[in-house]
Amino acid sequence: MKYKAVILGLLLFSLGACDKKSDKTSNATNDAMSCESELPSRFSATKDTIAINKSGKVSYEGMVQIPTSEFMMGASDNEGKSDEYPQHRVKINSFWMDATEVTNAQFKKFVEATGYVTTAEIKPDWEEMRKQLPPGTPKPDESLFVTASLVFKPTSTAVNLSDASQWWSWTQDANWKHPQGPASSIKGKDNYPVVHISWDDANAYAKWSGKRLPTEAEWEFAARGGLVDKKYFWGDEDPEKGKPKANIWQGKFPYLNTSVDKFKGAAPVKSFAPNKFGLYDMAGNVWEWCSDWYTPDYYKGLGSGISINPQGPPKSYDPMEPTVPKRVVRSGSFLCNASYCKGYRVTARMKSSPDTGLEHTGFRCVADAK
């Protein structure tokens, strides 16, 4: 791997550009397209000081109440990754969830009220970087320490899908206000999901609004919309069949997007039909952060009983990057395609370091029901 890529995380991606098939999948081609390469942390400092909503009250406007329920969490078919098994019983208390992903307009209000600066707008910190690099790694040239984030760049032809560096570009001054770099803007896109959001950013917004990020169990139950043992929130029909059901990649990834769903990038929230709970974009559009730490074997350690309001493991461990802690992300994004990524499956799990934000990563919030 190129030295520069190791340092700044220009190569390799765990989020959403792919979804590793489980060991149950016999298709060798799918296995070769699996997401075993990782996008290292952006290496910025985690923010511990967070502004809280002065009122201390939660507004449930724009939210949907999810009922107290029991359900079977995890995959029951043969399409899941190994970390989606075994299926296990979970009980969750009622909670409220944002009907849509947090939008640019909503995030702008937070920034204006607090002066918050997102991870992508902060230069990488070498002292933080060193904690996640092999001992003795020399400090790179100072010119590489710039405010930046990863922007999707389609290729001109078919490429090796195991090398995500071919379609991700470390772009200086790309951030939530400039999703494709400094020449771009969000003018006229108030109703689009905010992107280039790290877990730290999402958590800060959630606390300011008097809310929190959903647990992985809450997210999956809400996404299912009351359906049982279905692959997607709308049922079992693959998204490429019938009318468009979610904002995903149609065609051949990463060089040909036929845009059957009318979008090549993120779509305005509510562009597609909601699930049966009234929640929009619980598949595709942008990845959404959950509160849980990630470990690949978390489900296996839960036992045969019922898990009540599970909060995830106490700490993260990813054997692919043992020194880099990871949080869970769900839903897939506009880059997901069946040939490479089926992250829009309702049980699909993915992970990323808390200080990583990209052009297709956003979030939504939840609040406890009183």
C-alpha positions in Angstrom: 0.0 0.0 0.0 1.3 3.5 -0.8 2.7 5.3 2.2 0.6 8.4 1.6 -2.6 6.3 1.6 -1.7 4.6 4.9 -1.3 8.0 6.5 -4.3 9.9 5.3 -6.7 7.1 4.6 -7.0 7.7 0.8 -7.2 4.0 0.1 -9.5 1.2 1.1 -13.1 1.6 2.3 -15.3 -0.3 4.8 -18.4 1.8 4.6 -20.4 1.6 1.7 -19.0 0.9 -1.0 -19.3 -2.8 -0.2 -21.0 -5.6 1.7 -19.1 -8.8 2.2 -21.0 -11.9 1.5 -21.3 -14.5 4.2 -19.6 -17.8 4.3 -22.9 -19.4 3.3 -22.6 -17.7 -0.1 -21.2 -20.1 -2.7 -20.7 -17.6 -5.5 -16.9 -17.1 -5.7 -17.3 -13.9 -7.8 -19.3 -12.3 -5.0 -16.7 -13.4 -2.5 -14.0 -11.8 -4.5 -16.0 -8.5 -4.5 -16.3 -8.6 -0.7 -15.4 -5.7 1.5 -12.4 -6.9 3.3 -10.4 -3.8 2.8 -10.8 -0.9 5.2 -10.8 2.8 5.2 -8.6 3.9 8.1 -9.7 6.6 10.5 -9.4 10.2 9.4 -7.3 10.5 12.6 -8.9 13.6 14.0 -9.4 14.2 17.7 -12.7 13.1 19.2 -14.8 15.9 20.5 -15.8 15.6 24.1 -17.3 19.1 24.6 -20.8 19.3 23.1 -23.3 22.1 23.2 -26.7 21.0 24.6 -30.1 22.4 23.6 -30.7 25.2 26.0 -34.3 24.3 26.5 -33.5 20.8 27.5 -36.7 19.7 25.8 -37.1 17.4 22.8 -39.3 18.4 20.0 -41.0 15.4 18.5 -41.9 17.3 15.3 -40.9 15.3 12.3 -40.5 12.1 14.3 -42.4 8.8 14.3 -43.1 6.8 17.5 -42.0 3.2 17.3 -43.9 0.8 19.6 -42.5 -1.4 22.3 -41.9 -4.7 20.5 -40.1 -8.0 20.4 -38.5 -9.2 17.1 -35.9 -11.5 15.6 -32.8 -9.4 14.8 -30.3 -10.5 12.2 -30.3 -12.4 8.9 -32.4 -15.6 8.4 -31.5 -16.1 4.7 -28.2 -16.9 3.0 -27.3 -13.4 1.8 -25.9 -12.0 5.0 -22.3 -11.5 6.1 -21.1 -13.6 8.9 -21.6 -10.8 11.4 -25.4 -10.8 10.8 -25.8 -14.3 12.4 -27.2 -15.9 14.4 -30.7 -14.4 14.3 -31.7 -13.7 17.9 -34.7 -12.4 19.9 -34.6 -8.7 21.0 -37.1 -6.6 23.0 -37.0 -2.8 22.7 -38.9 -0.1 24.5 -40.9 2.4 22.6 -39.0 5.3 21.1 -39.3 8.2 18.7 -37.2 8.3 15.5 -36.7 11.0 12.9 -38.9 10.3 9.9 -36.0 11.4 7.7 -32.3 11.7 7.7 -31.1 14.9 9.2 -31.0 17.5 6.5 -28.7 20.3 5.5 -31.1 22.9 6.8 -31.4 21.2 10.2 -27.7 20.7 10.6 -27.1 24.4 9.6 -29.3 25.5 12.5 -27.2 23.5 14.9 -23.9 25.0 13.5 -25.3 28.5 13.6 -26.5 28.0 17.2 -23.3 26.5 18.5 -20.4 27.4 16.3 -19.7 23.7 15.9 -16.9 22.7 13.5 -17.2 19.3 11.9 -14.4 16.7 11.7 -13.9 17.3 8.0 -13.2 21.0 8.7 -10.4 20.2 11.1 -6.8 19.4 10.1 -5.7 15.9 11.0 -3.8 15.7 14.2 -0.5 13.9 14.0 -0.5 12.9 17.7 -3.9 11.3 17.2 -2.7 9.6 14.0 0.2 8.0 15.7 -2.1 6.1 18.1 -3.5 4.1 15.1 -0.3 3.6 13.2 2.5 1.0 13.6 5.2 2.2 16.1 8.0 4.1 14.5 5.9 5.4 11.6 7.6 8.7 10.5 5.6 11.8 10.3 4.5 12.7 6.8 5.1 16.0 5.1 3.2 18.8 6.7 1.6 19.6 3.3 -0.6 16.5 3.7 -2.2 17.8 6.8 -5.2 19.6 5.3 -8.9 19.9 6.0 -10.4 17.3 3.7 -12.8 14.4 3.2 -13.4 11.6 0.8 -15.5 12.3 -2.3 -16.8 9.7 -4.7 -15.3 9.9 -8.3 -16.8 7.5 -10.8 -14.3 5.6 -12.9 -14.4 5.6 -16.7 -14.4 1.9 -17.1 -14.7 -1.4 -15.1 -12.1 -1.7 -12.3 -11.1 -4.2 -9.7 -13.8 -3.9 -7.1 -11.5 -4.8 -4.3 -9.6 -1.5 -4.7 -11.9 1.2 -3.5 -9.1 3.8 -3.8 -10.0 3.9 -7.5 -13.3 5.7 -6.8 -12.6 7.6 -3.6 -10.7 10.9 -3.8 -9.2 12.6 -0.7 -10.5 16.1 -1.5 -9.2 19.2 0.2 -12.0 21.4 1.7 -14.7 18.8 1.0 -17.2 19.0 3.9 -20.9 19.2 4.7 -21.2 22.7 3.1 -19.1 21.6 0.0 -20.0 17.9 -0.6 -17.9 17.5 -3.8 -15.2 19.9 -2.8 -14.8 23.7 -2.6 -16.4 24.4 -6.0 -19.6 22.7 -4.9 -22.3 24.0 -2.5 -25.6 23.0 -0.8 -27.4 26.0 -2.1 -30.9 24.9 -3.0 -30.4 21.6 -1.2 -31.9 22.3 2.2 -33.9 19.2 2.0 -31.0 16.9 1.2 -29.4 14.7 3.9 -26.3 16.3 5.4 -23.2 14.3 4.5 -19.5 14.2 5.4 -20.6 13.7 8.9 -18.5 11.7 11.4 -20.0 9.8 14.3 -18.6 12.6 16.5 -20.5 15.2 14.5 -23.7 13.2 14.5 -23.4 12.6 18.3 -22.9 16.3 18.9 -26.0 17.2 16.9 -28.1 14.6 18.7 -27.1 15.9 22.1 -27.7 19.5 21.1 -31.2 18.6 19.9 -32.0 16.7 23.2 -32.0 13.4 21.3 -29.5 10.6 20.8 -28.3 8.2 18.1 -30.2 5.0 17.7 -28.9 1.7 18.9 -28.4 -0.9 16.2 -31.3 -2.9 17.5 -33.6 0.1 17.4 -32.5 1.0 13.9 -33.1 -2.5 12.5 -36.5 -2.9 14.1 -37.6 0.6 12.9 -36.2 -0.2 9.4 -38.2 -3.4 9.2 -41.4 -1.4 9.6 -43.3 -4.3 11.2 -42.4 -6.8 8.5 -41.1 -10.2 9.6 -38.2 -12.0 8.0 -38.1 -9.8 4.9 -34.9 -8.8 3.1 -35.8 -5.2 2.6 -38.2 -2.7 4.4 -40.7 -3.1 1.5 -40.6 -6.9 1.3 -38.5 -9.4 -0.7 -38.6 -8.0 -4.2 -35.2 -6.9 -5.2 -34.9 -3.1 -5.6 -33.9 -3.4 -9.3 -37.3 -4.9 -10.1 -40.5 -2.9 -10.4 -40.6 0.8 -9.6 -37.7 2.4 -7.8 -37.9 1.8 -4.0 -34.7 3.4 -2.8 -31.8 5.6 -3.9 -29.2 3.1 -4.9 -26.7 2.6 -7.8 -28.3 1.2 -11.0 -26.1 -0.1 -13.8 -22.5 -1.1 -13.4 -20.6 0.1 -10.4 -18.5 2.3 -10.3 -18.5 3.6 -13.9 -22.1 3.4 -15.2 -25.1 4.7 -13.3 -28.2 4.5 -15.4 -30.1 6.6 -12.8 -33.3 4.7 -13.2 -34.3 6.1 -9.8 -33.6 9.6 -11.2 -30.6 10.3 -8.9 -26.8 9.8 -9.3 -26.0 11.1 -5.9 -27.9 11.8 -2.7 -31.6 12.4 -3.1 -33.8 14.9 -1.2 -35.4 13.2 1.8 -38.9 11.8 1.1 -38.1 11.1 -2.5 -39.2 7.5 -2.1 -42.2 5.8 -0.4 -41.7 5.3 3.4 -41.8 2.0 5.2 -44.9 0.9 7.1 -43.9 2.9 10.2 -43.7 6.1 8.1 -39.9 6.3 8.0 -38.1 7.4 4.8 -34.9 6.2 3.3 -34.3 3.3 5.6 -32.5 1.8 2.6 -30.0 3.6 0.4 -29.5 7.3 0.0 -26.8 7.7 2.8 -25.4 5.5 5.5 -26.6 6.3 9.0 -24.6 6.1 12.2 -25.8 4.0 15.2 -24.6 4.4 18.7 -23.1 0.9 19.0 -19.5 -0.1 19.0 -18.8 -2.7 16.4 -17.5 -6.3 16.9 -18.0 -9.0 14.2 -19.0 -11.6 16.8 -21.4 -9.6 18.9 -24.5 -11.6 18.0 -22.8 -14.9 18.7 -22.2 -13.9 22.3 -25.8 -13.0 23.1 -26.9 -16.5 23.9 -30.3 -18.0 23.4 -32.4 -15.8 25.7 -34.0 -12.5 24.9 -31.9 -9.3 24.8 -33.7 -6.3 26.2 -32.7 -2.9 24.8 -29.3 -4.1 23.8 -26.7 -1.4 23.6 -24.0 -3.2 21.7 -20.6 -4.4 22.9 -18.8 -2.4 25.6 -15.9 -1.7 23.2 -15.0 -2.1 19.6 -12.8 -4.7 18.1 -12.3 -5.2 14.4 -9.8 -7.9 13.6 -9.1 -6.3 10.2 -7.9 -3.1 12.0 -7.3 -4.0 15.6 -6.0 -0.6 16.6 -8.9 1.4 15.1 -12.2 1.4 17.0 -15.4 1.3 14.9 -19.0 2.3 15.2 -21.9 0.7 13.4 -23.5 2.2 10.3 -26.7 1.0 8.6 -28.9 1.5 5.6 -26.6 1.5 2.6 -26.2 4.4 0.3 -26.6 5.8 -3.2 -23.5 3.9 -4.1 -24.8 0.4 -3.3 -25.3 -2.0 -6.2 -26.2 -5.7 -6.1 -22.9 -6.6 -7.9 -20.9 -5.2 -5.1 -22.9 -3.9 -2.1 -26.3 -4.9 -0.7 -26.0 -2.6 2.3 -29.6 -1.7 1.8 -30.7 -5.1 3.1 -32.5 -4.5 6.4 -30.0 -6.7 8.4 -26.8 -5.5 6.7 -24.1 -4.2 9.1 -21.2 -2.1 8.3 -18.7 -0.2 10.4 -16.4 2.8 10.4 -14.1 4.8 12.7 -16.0 7.5 14.6 -13.9 10.3 13.0 -14.6 9.2 9.4 -17.1 11.1 7.3 -17.7 10.7 3.6 -19.9 12.0 0.8 -22.5 9.3 1.5 -22.6 9.2 5.3 -25.2 11.0 7.4 -27.5 10.1 10.3 -30.9 10.4 12.0 -31.8 10.7 15.6 -34.1 9.0 18.2 -35.6 10.0 21.5 -37.0 7.9 24.4 -40.7 7.7 24.6 -41.9 9.2 27.9 
